[in-house]
Amino acid sequence: MEIGSATERDLEAVLPMMRAYCDFYEVSPSDDGLEAMARALIAATDGDGMLLVARDGDGMLVGFATVGWKWASTRGARIAVMEDLFVAPEARGQGAADALIEACADRARELGAPVLTWITAPDNHRAQAVYKRAGATPGTWFEYELELA
């Protein structure tokens, strides 16, 4: 599995995966919004945000992860937040998710983050098994959302 930063050439393959990720979570952001996000992350430096992609042995894009940053008083530092992690169904179980998590953690560590955090749905047991295998532990916090629009 090869992990690298997404480029403009990856948009055609990564945008349908972003849509599939959203479909899994039953949310419907606009296609324009997803493309704008992808383009912004491609253009960003790692310290502003990341869009990493996984390629299989044939060079086909099989997954992606996005990472953003936020300040955390509980850490006294900027922390890395893996917002999205998705592997195409036909490529699951081949190490792409593990490799994406490791690459996100490595880049965050290089930029001085003390922790890489992420959330998942309580019923996403397959993802939870991947996260446990990666050495992550569940946090103690509930996440709340306040819709603003």
Buried (B, 14 or more C-beta within 10 A) or exposed (E): BBBEBBEEEBBEBBBEBBBEBBEEEEEEEEEEEBBEBBBEBBEBEBBEBBBBBBBBEEEEBBBBBBBBBEEBEEEEEBBBBBBBBBBBEEBBEBBBBBBBBBBBBEBBEEBEBEBBBBBBEEEBEEBBEBBEEBEBEEEEEEEEEEEEE
